[in-house]
């Protein structure tokens, strides 16, 4: 990460943050496989529990479809709130 100054019309000495990207040559097959498994596990964690709750409430309990969908979406967004922690735990799991 480096900072640079940029001069321009009305932006005298404006600092711009430039992030260096990781080059594709530095990626190992192990790193790509790990990221694939972590991404797949995250997708399952974010999608399956809310879907199961929605189907369970609507089909088994007989709750109104709008209420069941609201509860399912609520659980989905609640798990998204903890996505960084879940991703870090899955990354440690797949090490």
Secondary structure, 3 states (H helix, E strand, C coil): CEEEEECCCCCCCEEEEECCCCCHHHCCHHHHHHHHHHHHHHHHHHHHHHHHHHHHHHHHCCCCHHHHHHHHHHHHHHHHHCHHHHHHHHHHHCC
